[in-house]
């Protein structure tokens, strides 16, 4: 797939360069992680509580319990996604977050369970193609380009 300048999309990233989302250094992305982790832990807790309710309600009406659970999970994920976007990052899948980096076509990548942003991938790549950041200074712009 190729990036198109108008109306195009690569893996759901509409207008990656002019989408209004901020660019992050590695330090800036990591500084947001405590908030993102807290939001993610709350979402996971809400989903677990909904599951426990569903399991207790299944004794009375399994179909209604499942439907209620599905709605609660959907609302929880939607709320989590909105919070992540409000922080300037891209929510991806179940509790994975991408940050637009200062480098062209490059995203910083975090997923739940990690304590730091330690991976990157290109805008046209997915989670499976992410790579460990071997030279963090490149993503922090603490070095000189001269």
C-alpha positions in Angstrom: 0.0 0.0 0.0 1.3 3.5 -0.7 0.7 6.8 1.1 -1.6 9.1 -0.8 -1.5 12.8 -0.1 -5.3 13.3 -0.3 -7.8 11.0 1.4 -5.2 8.2 1.6 -4.5 6.0 4.5 -1.8 3.6 5.6 -2.9 1.1 8.3 -5.6 3.6 9.5 -3.2 6.6 9.8 -5.1 9.2 7.9 -2.8 12.0 6.7 0.0 11.0 9.0 1.9 14.2 8.4 -0.9 16.7 8.6 -3.4 15.0 10.9 -3.0 17.6 13.6 -1.4 15.1 16.0 1.7 16.2 17.7 5.2 14.7 17.2 6.9 13.3 20.3 10.5 12.8 21.3 11.2 9.6 23.1 11.3 11.5 26.4 8.0 13.2 25.8 6.3 9.9 24.9 7.7 8.2 28.1 6.6 11.2 30.2 3.0 10.5 29.1 3.2 6.8 30.0 2.2 7.1 33.7 -1.1 8.7 32.6 -1.6 6.2 29.7 -0.8 3.2 32.0 -3.3 4.5 34.6 -6.0 4.9 31.9 -5.2 1.5 30.5 -5.3 -0.2 34.0 -8.7 1.5 34.7 -10.1 0.2 31.3 -8.9 -3.3 32.0 -10.4 -3.2 35.5 -13.7 -2.0 34.0 -13.7 -4.8 31.5 -12.9 -7.4 34.3 -15.8 -6.0 36.4 -18.1 -6.3 33.4 -17.0 -9.9 32.9 -17.7 -10.7 36.6 -21.2 -9.1 36.3 -21.8 -11.1 33.1 -20.8 -14.4 34.7 -23.1 -13.7 37.7 -26.0 -12.6 35.5 -25.7 -15.7 33.2 -27.5 -17.7 35.8 -30.6 -15.6 35.0 -30.3 -14.8 31.3 -27.2 -15.8 29.4 -28.1 -13.9 26.2 -28.8 -10.6 28.0 -25.7 -11.0 30.2 -23.5 -11.4 27.1 -25.1 -8.4 25.3 -24.6 -6.2 28.4 -21.0 -7.3 28.6 -20.4 -6.6 24.9 -21.9 -3.1 25.3 -19.8 -2.4 28.4 -16.6 -3.5 26.7 -17.3 -1.4 23.7 -18.0 1.7 25.7 -14.9 1.1 27.8 -12.6 0.7 24.7 -14.2 3.8 23.1 -13.6 5.9 26.2 -10.0 4.6 26.4 -9.4 5.5 22.8 -10.8 9.0 23.2 -8.5 9.6 26.2 -5.5 8.4 24.3 -6.3 10.6 21.3 -6.8 13.6 23.6 -3.2 13.1 24.8 -2.0 13.3 21.1 -1.3 9.6 20.6 -2.8 6.9 18.4 -4.7 4.1 20.1 -4.1 0.8 18.3 -5.8 -2.5 19.0 -6.2 -3.7 22.5 -4.1 -1.4 24.7 -1.3 -0.5 22.3 -0.4 3.1 21.7 1.6 4.7 18.9 3.2 8.2 19.1 4.2 10.1 16.0 7.9 10.6 16.3 10.0 13.5 15.0 11.4 11.2 12.3 9.5 11.0 9.1 7.3 7.9 8.6 8.2 6.6 12.1 6.1 5.8 15.1 7.1 5.1 18.7 5.2 2.1 20.0 4.1 1.0 23.5 1.8 -1.8 24.6 0.3 -2.6 28.0 2.8 -4.4 30.2 5.7 -2.4 29.1 7.1 0.3 31.5 8.8 2.4 28.8 8.4 3.2 25.1 11.1 0.9 23.7 9.9 0.1 20.2 9.3 1.8 16.9 7.9 0.9 13.5 7.2 2.7 10.2 3.7 4.2 9.6 3.0 1.5 7.0 4.0 -1.3 9.4 2.0 -3.0 12.1 2.7 -4.2 15.6 4.3 -7.4 14.4 7.0 -5.4 12.6 8.0 -3.2 15.5 11.6 -3.1 16.4 13.5 -2.4 19.6 14.9 1.1 19.8 18.7 0.5 19.7 19.8 4.2 19.6 17.4 6.2 21.8 19.3 9.4 21.2 18.1 9.4 17.6 14.5 9.7 18.9 15.3 12.3 21.5 17.1 14.8 19.2 19.8 15.4 21.8 22.4 14.9 19.1 23.5 17.5 16.5 22.6 17.0 12.8 25.7 18.9 11.8 
